[in-house]
Amino acid sequence: SYVIGAACIDVLDRSCVEVCPVDCIYVGERKSYINAAACIDCGACEVECPVSAIVVDRVARRDETLNAHLEDSLLFFAQPLPGRALPLGDPGGARNIGEVGADTALVAGHPAP
Ligand code: F3S
């Protein structure tokens, strides 16, 4: 899979969302998140991101901050987000649910720019 790192926070460009062929990039409030359960590793998002926030997971695991966002992206789908009673789970496509508008604790607590 691929992961969106901290560089996305408060940028939220959304170019990646447009190019993902399986519609697995979900927009939170300050950052977007890739659903690892659906990502097919095509890499289209990585080249599209204007702030180079997206990296492949095997590279992310070697970097403490990127690895934290890799694990955090799993939590985005596995844990209930603020304002929601249930976890997103695997919603089957970002367009199905629209922009989520909420973040994980890690991203919500990230210092403002
Ligand atoms: Fe989509 Fe990027 Fe994966 S474009 S399929 S999230 S590598």
Backbone and ligand atoms as CSV (ligand in chain L), in Angstrom:
chain,resi,resn,atom,element,x,y,z
A,1,SER,N,N,0.828,-1.193,0.000
A,1,SER,CA,C,0.000,0.000,0.000
A,1,SER,C,C,0.871,1.256,0.000
A,2,TYR,N,N,0.215,2.369,-0.108
A,2,TYR,CA,C,0.870,3.659,-0.021
A,2,TYR,C,C,0.310,4.405,1.180
A,3,VAL,N,N,1.059,5.422,1.655
A,3,VAL,CA,C,0.606,6.190,2.811
A,3,VAL,C,C,0.782,7.685,2.544
A,4,ILE,N,N,-0.154,8.458,3.074
A,4,ILE,CA,C,-0.062,9.910,2.990
A,4,ILE,C,C,0.525,10.407,4.307
A,5,GLY,N,N,1.629,11.130,4.229
A,5,GLY,CA,C,2.333,11.590,5.422
A,5,GLY,C,C,1.891,12.968,5.880
A,6,ALA,N,N,2.614,13.479,6.874
A,6,ALA,CA,C,2.241,14.738,7.529
A,6,ALA,C,C,2.256,15.937,6.590
A,7,ALA,N,N,2.988,15.851,5.477
A,7,ALA,CA,C,3.061,16.992,4.553
A,7,ALA,C,C,1.694,17.367,3.996
A,8,CYS,N,N,0.752,16.417,4.034
A,8,CYS,CA,C,-0.605,16.688,3.537
A,8,CYS,C,C,-1.413,17.572,4.495
A,9,ILE,N,N,-1.049,17.536,5.775
A,9,ILE,CA,C,-1.869,18.210,6.794
A,9,ILE,C,C,-1.994,19.705,6.489
A,10,ASP,N,N,-3.214,20.174,6.443
A,10,ASP,CA,C,-3.585,21.570,6.171
A,10,ASP,C,C,-3.303,22.008,4.728
A,11,VAL,N,N,-2.858,21.067,3.876
A,11,VAL,CA,C,-2.723,21.335,2.440
A,11,VAL,C,C,-3.949,20.745,1.736
A,12,LEU,N,N,-4.127,19.451,1.942
A,12,LEU,CA,C,-5.329,18.757,1.486
A,12,LEU,C,C,-5.667,19.120,0.039
A,13,ASP,N,N,-4.670,18.920,-0.823
A,13,ASP,CA,C,-4.791,19.341,-2.219
A,13,ASP,C,C,-5.861,18.571,-3.000
A,14,ARG,N,N,-6.012,17.295,-2.668
A,14,ARG,CA,C,-7.031,16.420,-3.279
A,14,ARG,C,C,-6.717,15.962,-4.709
A,15,SER,N,N,-5.566,16.334,-5.284
A,15,SER,CA,C,-5.223,15.815,-6.622
A,15,SER,C,C,-5.176,14.297,-6.623
A,16,CYS,N,N,-4.689,13.737,-5.526
A,16,CYS,CA,C,-4.577,12.276,-5.411
A,16,CYS,C,C,-5.941,11.608,-5.505
A,17,VAL,N,N,-6.936,12.235,-4.884
A,17,VAL,CA,C,-8.287,11.666,-4.867
A,17,VAL,C,C,-8.802,11.498,-6.293
A,18,GLU,N,N,-8.491,12.496,-7.135
A,18,GLU,CA,C,-8.979,12.488,-8.515
A,18,GLU,C,C,-8.355,11.374,-9.344
A,19,VAL,N,N,-7.093,11.050,-9.068
A,19,VAL,CA,C,-6.402,10.088,-9.937
A,19,VAL,C,C,-6.469,8.644,-9.459
A,20,CYS,N,N,-6.860,8.424,-8.239
A,20,CYS,CA,C,-6.864,7.046,-7.718
A,20,CYS,C,C,-7.887,6.193,-8.477
A,21,PRO,N,N,-7.418,5.116,-9.150
A,21,PRO,CA,C,-8.331,4.326,-9.993
A,21,PRO,C,C,-9.325,3.498,-9.196
A,22,VAL,N,N,-9.042,3.288,-7.908
A,22,VAL,CA,C,-9.967,2.484,-7.094
A,22,VAL,C,C,-10.671,3.328,-6.031
A,23,ASP,N,N,-10.503,4.666,-6.112
A,23,ASP,CA,C,-11.254,5.579,-5.241
A,23,ASP,C,C,-11.062,5.247,-3.758
A,24,CYS,N,N,-9.778,5.010,-3.387
A,24,CYS,CA,C,-9.531,4.582,-2.001
A,24,CYS,C,C,-8.874,5.668,-1.159
A,25,ILE,N,N,-8.910,6.941,-1.611
A,25,ILE,CA,C,-8.342,8.032,-0.821
A,25,ILE,C,C,-9.482,8.864,-0.240
A,26,TYR,N,N,-9.537,8.922,1.078
A,26,TYR,CA,C,-10.633,9.546,1.810
A,26,TYR,C,C,-10.169,10.864,2.416
A,27,VAL,N,N,-10.977,11.903,2.281
A,27,VAL,CA,C,-10.620,13.234,2.758
A,27,VAL,C,C,-11.142,13.428,4.182
A,28,GLY,N,N,-10.207,13.700,5.103
A,28,GLY,CA,C,-10.593,13.994,6.478
A,28,GLY,C,C,-10.864,15.480,6.638
A,29,GLU,N,N,-10.465,16.035,7.787
A,29,GLU,CA,C,-10.653,17.472,7.980
A,29,GLU,C,C,-9.390,18.247,7.595
A,30,ARG,N,N,-8.206,17.752,8.032
A,30,ARG,CA,C,-6.945,18.442,7.747
A,30,ARG,C,C,-6.045,17.640,6.826
A,31,LYS,N,N,-6.384,16.381,6.536
A,31,LYS,CA,C,-5.502,15.463,5.813
A,31,LYS,C,C,-6.344,14.414,5.104
A,32,SER,N,N,-5.765,13.798,4.086
A,32,SER,CA,C,-6.426,12.658,3.439
A,32,SER,C,C,-5.737,11.356,3.859
A,33,TYR,N,N,-6.450,10.265,3.685
A,33,TYR,CA,C,-5.987,8.954,4.167
A,33,TYR,C,C,-6.247,7.899,3.096
A,34,ILE,N,N,-5.265,7.018,2.872
A,34,ILE,CA,C,-5.426,5.915,1.916
A,34,ILE,C,C,-5.938,4.673,2.650
A,35,ASN,N,N,-6.956,4.053,2.102
A,35,ASN,CA,C,-7.465,2.795,2.651
A,35,ASN,C,C,-6.588,1.660,2.130
A,36,ALA,N,N,-5.716,1.157,3.005
A,36,ALA,CA,C,-4.758,0.129,2.603
A,36,ALA,C,C,-5.453,-1.153,2.148
A,37,ALA,N,N,-6.661,-1.371,2.606
A,37,ALA,CA,C,-7.395,-2.584,2.241
A,37,ALA,C,C,-7.838,-2.557,0.778
A,38,ALA,N,N,-7.866,-1.362,0.187
A,38,ALA,CA,C,-8.347,-1.253,-1.188
A,38,ALA,C,C,-7.262,-0.826,-2.180
A,39,CYS,N,N,-6.192,-0.188,-1.694
A,39,CYS,CA,C,-5.114,0.315,-2.564
A,39,CYS,C,C,-4.482,-0.816,-3.365
A,40,ILE,N,N,-4.306,-0.595,-4.675
A,40,ILE,CA,C,-3.720,-1.615,-5.555
A,40,ILE,C,C,-2.265,-1.289,-5.915
A,41,ASP,N,N,-1.657,-0.328,-5.183
A,41,ASP,CA,C,-0.240,-0.015,-5.349
A,41,ASP,C,C,0.121,0.499,-6.740
A,42,CYS,N,N,-0.771,1.236,-7.356
A,42,CYS,CA,C,-0.462,1.717,-8.711
A,42,CYS,C,C,0.516,2.887,-8.691
A,43,GLY,N,N,0.529,3.659,-7.602
A,43,GLY,CA,C,1.453,4.779,-7.478
A,43,GLY,C,C,1.015,6.058,-8.163
A,44,ALA,N,N,-0.184,6.076,-8.725
A,44,ALA,CA,C,-0.665,7.280,-9.430
A,44,ALA,C,C,-0.727,8.488,-8.490
A,45,CYS,N,N,-1.110,8.273,-7.263
A,45,CYS,CA,C,-1.242,9.371,-6.296
A,45,CYS,C,C,0.114,9.960,-5.938
A,46,GLU,N,N,1.118,9.103,-5.847
A,46,GLU,CA,C,2.451,9.551,-5.425
A,46,GLU,C,C,2.989,10.630,-6.365
A,47,VAL,N,N,2.850,10.424,-7.647
A,47,VAL,CA,C,3.393,11.393,-8.606
A,47,VAL,C,C,2.511,12.637,-8.714
A,48,GLU,N,N,1.271,12.532,-8.328
A,48,GLU,CA,C,0.330,13.638,-8.466
A,48,GLU,C,C,0.431,14.640,-7.309
A,49,CYS,N,N,0.831,14.179,-6.139
A,49,CYS,CA,C,0.815,15.019,-4.940
A,49,CYS,C,C,1.786,16.204,-5.066
A,50,PRO,N,N,1.294,17.452,-4.941
A,50,PRO,CA,C,2.154,18.627,-5.134
A,50,PRO,C,C,3.146,18.856,-3.999
A,51,VAL,N,N,2.921,18.202,-2.852
A,51,VAL,CA,C,3.864,18.369,-1.735
A,51,VAL,C,C,4.609,17.071,-1.410
A,52,SER,N,N,4.564,16.103,-2.343
A,52,SER,CA,C,5.270,14.826,-2.178
A,52,SER,C,C,4.991,14.179,-0.820
A,53,ALA,N,N,3.725,14.185,-0.445
A,53,ALA,CA,C,3.342,13.627,0.861
A,53,ALA,C,C,3.160,12.118,0.827
A,54,ILE,N,N,3.086,11.523,-0.393
A,54,ILE,CA,C,2.687,10.115,-0.507
A,54,ILE,C,C,3.875,9.225,-0.843
A,55,VAL,N,N,4.033,8.160,-0.051
A,55,VAL,CA,C,5.132,7.218,-0.281
A,55,VAL,C,C,4.621,5.787,-0.141
A,56,VAL,N,N,5.368,4.869,-0.728
A,56,VAL,CA,C,5.005,3.459,-0.639
A,56,VAL,C,C,5.323,2.962,0.783
A,57,ASP,N,N,4.543,2.013,1.264
A,57,ASP,CA,C,4.657,1.614,2.672
A,57,ASP,C,C,6.036,1.072,3.057
A,58,ARG,N,N,6.683,0.339,2.146
A,58,ARG,CA,C,7.989,-0.241,2.520
A,58,ARG,C,C,9.022,0.851,2.773
A,59,VAL,N,N,8.874,1.990,2.144
A,59,VAL,CA,C,9.751,3.138,2.400
A,59,VAL,C,C,9.304,3.849,3.681
A,60,ALA,N,N,8.000,3.992,3.848
A,60,ALA,CA,C,7.457,4.681,5.026
A,60,ALA,C,C,7.887,3.998,6.323
A,61,ARG,N,N,8.001,2.682,6.292
A,61,ARG,CA,C,8.358,1.948,7.517
A,61,ARG,C,C,9.760,2.285,8.014
A,62,ARG,N,N,10.587,2.843,7.152
A,62,ARG,CA,C,11.959,3.179,7.565
A,62,ARG,C,C,12.051,4.578,8.166
A,63,ASP,N,N,10.947,5.304,8.213
A,63,ASP,CA,C,10.941,6.674,8.709
A,63,ASP,C,C,9.934,6.757,9.868
A,64,GLU,N,N,10.376,7.252,11.001
A,64,GLU,CA,C,9.537,7.222,12.204
A,64,GLU,C,C,8.207,7.953,12.002
A,65,THR,N,N,8.272,9.149,11.426
A,65,THR,CA,C,7.054,9.951,11.261
A,65,THR,C,C,6.129,9.333,10.218
A,66,LEU,N,N,6.698,8.899,9.096
A,66,LEU,CA,C,5.870,8.279,8.061
A,66,LEU,C,C,5.264,6.972,8.552
A,67,ASN,N,N,6.043,6.225,9.336
A,67,ASN,CA,C,5.520,4.975,9.876
A,67,ASN,C,C,4.354,5.236,10.829
A,68,ALA,N,N,4.456,6.323,11.598
A,68,ALA,CA,C,3.352,6.697,12.492
A,68,ALA,C,C,2.095,6.993,11.680
A,69,HIS,N,N,2.258,7.629,10.530
A,69,HIS,CA,C,1.087,7.926,9.695
A,69,HIS,C,C,0.576,6.682,8.964
A,70,LEU,N,N,1.467,5.740,8.711
A,70,LEU,CA,C,1.038,4.464,8.130
A,70,LEU,C,C,0.108,3.744,9.104
A,71,GLU,N,N,0.521,3.681,10.361
A,71,GLU,CA,C,-0.317,3.025,11.377
A,71,GLU,C,C,-1.576,3.857,11.652
A,72,ASP,N,N,-1.403,5.164,11.629
A,72,ASP,CA,C,-2.534,6.062,11.885
A,72,ASP,C,C,-3.616,5.925,10.805
A,73,SER,N,N,-3.199,5.675,9.571
A,73,SER,CA,C,-4.171,5.514,8.482
A,73,SER,C,C,-5.043,4.275,8.709
A,74,LEU,N,N,-4.451,3.246,9.295
A,74,LEU,CA,C,-5.250,2.061,9.616
A,74,LEU,C,C,-6.297,2.407,10.663
A,75,LEU,N,N,-5.882,3.218,11.653
A,75,LEU,CA,C,-6.823,3.628,12.704
A,75,LEU,C,C,-7.956,4.494,12.148
A,76,PHE,N,N,-7.643,5.294,11.126
A,76,PHE,CA,C,-8.671,6.155,10.525
A,76,PHE,C,C,-9.889,5.326,10.096
A,77,PHE,N,N,-9.622,4.125,9.607
A,77,PHE,CA,C,-10.715,3.259,9.144
A,77,PHE,C,C,-11.207,2.296,10.220
A,78,ALA,N,N,-10.336,1.967,11.168
A,78,ALA,CA,C,-10.666,0.916,12.147
A,78,ALA,C,C,-11.314,1.436,13.420
A,79,GLN,N,N,-11.121,2.733,13.724
A,79,GLN,CA,C,-11.670,3.286,14.963
A,79,GLN,C,C,-12.748,4.312,14.645
A,80,PRO,N,N,-13.735,4.459,15.523
A,80,PRO,CA,C,-14.726,5.516,15.302
A,80,PRO,C,C,-14.048,6.887,15.341
A,81,LEU,N,N,-14.362,7.725,14.371
A,81,LEU,CA,C,-13.806,9.080,14.325
A,81,LEU,C,C,-14.713,10.015,15.126
A,82,PRO,N,N,-14.200,11.188,15.516
A,82,PRO,CA,C,-15.031,12.142,16.243
A,82,PRO,C,C,-16.346,12.414,15.492
A,83,GLY,N,N,-17.444,12.349,16.200
A,83,GLY,CA,C,-18.742,12.621,15.595
A,83,GLY,C,C,-19.395,11.408,14.951
A,84,ARG,N,N,-18.708,10.241,15.011
A,84,ARG,CA,C,-19.270,9.028,14.403
A,84,ARG,C,C,-19.323,7.913,15.443
A,85,ALA,N,N,-20.396,7.198,15.475
A,85,ALA,CA,C,-20.542,6.105,16.436
A,85,ALA,C,C,-19.783,4.863,15.982
A,86,LEU,N,N,-19.673,4.679,14.663
A,86,LEU,CA,C,-19.074,3.456,14.131
A,86,LEU,C,C,-17.832,3.773,13.312
A,87,PRO,N,N,-16.883,2.826,13.243
A,87,PRO,CA,C,-15.726,3.027,12.357
A,87,PRO,C,C,-16.159,3.043,10.888
A,88,LEU,N,N,-15.360,3.683,10.046
A,88,LEU,CA,C,-15.657,3.674,8.616
A,88,LEU,C,C,-15.572,2.268,8.041
A,89,GLY,N,N,-14.618,1.492,8.555
A,89,GLY,CA,C,-14.397,0.156,7.999
A,89,GLY,C,C,-13.838,0.264,6.595
A,90,ASP,N,N,-14.334,-0.549,5.681
A,90,ASP,CA,C,-13.937,-0.487,4.270
A,90,ASP,C,C,-15.163,-0.034,3.482
A,91,PRO,N,N,-15.328,1.296,3.313
A,91,PRO,CA,C,-16.589,1.821,2.767
A,91,PRO,C,C,-16.810,1.538,1.284
A,92,GLY,N,N,-15.803,1.007,0.587
A,92,GLY,CA,C,-16.020,0.609,-0.801
A,92,GLY,C,C,-15.921,1.734,-1.803
A,93,GLY,N,N,-15.291,2.849,-1.407
A,93,GLY,CA,C,-15.099,3.961,-2.335
A,93,GLY,C,C,-15.395,5.282,-1.663
A,94,ALA,N,N,-14.465,6.236,-1.840
A,94,ALA,CA,C,-14.617,7.536,-1.182
A,94,ALA,C,C,-15.829,8.299,-1.693
A,95,ARG,N,N,-16.154,8.133,-2.964
A,95,ARG,CA,C,-17.302,8.866,-3.508
A,95,ARG,C,C,-18.616,8.397,-2.896
A,96,ASN,N,N,-18.623,7.170,-2.437
A,96,ASN,CA,C,-19.837,6.635,-1.805
A,96,ASN,C,C,-20.223,7.413,-0.555
A,97,ILE,N,N,-19.224,7.887,0.178
A,97,ILE,CA,C,-19.528,8.500,1.474
A,97,ILE,C,C,-19.252,10.002,1.510
A,98,GLY,N,N,-18.613,10.547,0.467
A,98,GLY,CA,C,-18.285,11.971,0.474
A,98,GLY,C,C,-17.129,12.267,1.411
A,99,GLU,N,N,-16.805,13.539,1.581
A,99,GLU,CA,C,-15.687,13.896,2.446
A,99,GLU,C,C,-16.043,13.559,3.891
A,100,VAL,N,N,-15.091,12.966,4.588
A,100,VAL,CA,C,-15.353,12.480,5.939
A,100,VAL,C,C,-15.397,13.641,6.945
A,101,GLY,N,N,-14.482,14.619,6.792
A,101,GLY,CA,C,-14.535,15.808,7.625
A,101,GLY,C,C,-14.108,15.616,9.066
A,102,ALA,N,N,-13.407,14.530,9.345
A,102,ALA,CA,C,-12.892,14.287,10.698
A,102,ALA,C,C,-11.532,13.626,10.566
A,103,ASP,N,N,-10.703,13.785,11.596
A,103,ASP,CA,C,-9.355,13.223,11.575
A,103,ASP,C,C,-9.111,12.310,12.771
A,104,THR,N,N,-8.030,11.544,12.658
A,104,THR,CA,C,-7.542,10.764,13.795
A,104,THR,C,C,-6.972,11.710,14.851
A,105,ALA,N,N,-6.740,11.177,16.030
A,105,ALA,CA,C,-6.163,11.982,17.109
A,105,ALA,C,C,-4.774,12.497,16.727
A,106,LEU,N,N,-3.986,11.666,16.036
A,106,LEU,CA,C,-2.637,12.083,15.631
A,106,LEU,C,C,-2.685,13.325,14.747
A,107,VAL,N,N,-3.569,13.305,13.776
A,107,VAL,CA,C,-3.654,14.430,12.831
A,107,VAL,C,C,-4.341,15.634,13.481
A,108,ALA,N,N,-5.402,15.385,14.233
A,108,ALA,CA,C,-6.104,16.495,14.894
A,108,ALA,C,C,-5.168,17.236,15.854
A,109,GLY,N,N,-4.232,16.499,16.445
A,109,GLY,CA,C,-3.323,17.099,17.407
A,109,GLY,C,C,-2.053,17.669,16.803
A,110,HIS,N,N,-1.929,17.567,15.483
A,110,HIS,CA,C,-0.742,18.099,14.800
A,110,HIS,C,C,-0.739,19.627,14.924
A,111,PRO,N,N,0.414,20.243,15.251
A,111,PRO,CA,C,0.444,21.699,15.397
A,111,PRO,C,C,-0.034,22.414,14.131
A,112,ALA,N,N,-0.738,23.498,14.304
A,112,ALA,CA,C,-1.195,24.295,13.162
A,112,ALA,C,C,0.017,24.908,12.470
A,113,PRO,N,N,-0.071,25.195,11.166
A,113,PRO,CA,C,1.083,25.728,10.433
A,113,PRO,C,C,1.462,27.144,10.886
L,1,F3S,FE1,FE,-4.933,4.755,-5.287
L,1,F3S,FE2,FE,-2.509,5.653,-4.762
L,1,F3S,FE3,FE,-3.164,3.193,-4.122
L,1,F3S,S1,S,-3.725,6.131,-6.560
L,1,F3S,S2,S,-4.615,2.599,-5.698
L,1,F3S,S3,S,-4.039,5.058,-3.262
L,1,F3S,S4,S,-1.186,3.869,-4.858
